Amino acid sequence: MRTIKTEGNSKLVEADNQRWILPIDSDDLAMAIPYGLPWEEFINHPAIPEKLRQAGIFTYKDLMEKHQAALGAIQAAYGQDLATITILARKFGGNQ
């Protein structure tokens, strides 16, 4: 877990591509408040939320300020899908 920033008596921490707000004197994630948008609740692609977080995109503001990173995250998620589809197509249909 690493601290991103502190403000007053709370801190923003990150671990495993997730962010939380904690009291400054605690590292107990059971006490934490999730930080950022719940991408999984409105993005139906399973890999995009994780790719967005890996790109440092947790909030609407992040999304607006990091358009290229967001595009790269989305392309990376769909690139994984295309690779899988290509492998399956080769197995199913060969060179047809």
N, C-alpha and C positions, 0 to 999 in steps of 0.2 A: 504494500500500500504506500502510495506517495501523496504528499500534500501538494495540492495545486496552488492554493492560496488560503490566507487566513483573513478574517475580518471580524473585529470585535471579539466575541467569545465563541466563535464558530470557525470551522475550517471546511474547505472543499477538498475531498480526497478522491483518488482514483486507484482502482485495483481491477484487474481482469477486464479492461475496457468498459467499466461501469464507474459512475461518479456518485458520491453521496455527500451530504452535509452532516457534519458531526460536531458535537461540543469540542472545543479546542483541546480539552484535557482527556479525550476518549479516543480509542481506536476500535471500539466495539460496534461493528456494523449492525448489530441488532438494535442499536439506538439511532441508527442513521435514517435520514430522509433522502429518498432517491433524488438525484439531480438530473435535469434534462427531460426531454420529451420521451414518452413511452412509444418509440417508433413502432414496436411490434403491434401496437393496438390499431394502427391505421396503414401500415405497409404490409402487403400480403406476401411479399417475397421473403423467404426465410433468411437469406444471407445479407440483405441490404442493411438492416439495423446494426448488425455487428460491424460491417464495413464502414458505415457512417461513423460509428464510435471510434474505430481504429484510425479514422481520418481526423479525429478530434472534433467531430460534429455532434453536439449533444443538445443544442437549443435552436430555436428559430433564428436567433441572431447569428449563431455559428453557421447555419445553413446559408443565410444571406451574405455573410462575409467570406465564405469559403466555397463559392460556386464550383470552381475547378476541382477542388478536393471532393466535393459531393458528386460531381459527374464521374470522377475517377472511381469513387467508391461504388457507384451504381454500375458502371461498366465492368468493374472487377467482379461484382456479384453475378452479372449476366454472362461474363466471360467464363465463369465456372460452369454455368448452365450450358453454354455452347459447347464447352469441352466434353461434358457428360453426354450431351445429345450426339455429338460427333462419334464418340466411342460406341454408344448404343446403336447408332445408325450403321456403323461399320459392322458390328456384330450381327445385326438383324438383316441388313441388305447387301453387305459386301460392297462391291464397286458398281452396283446398279445405278 
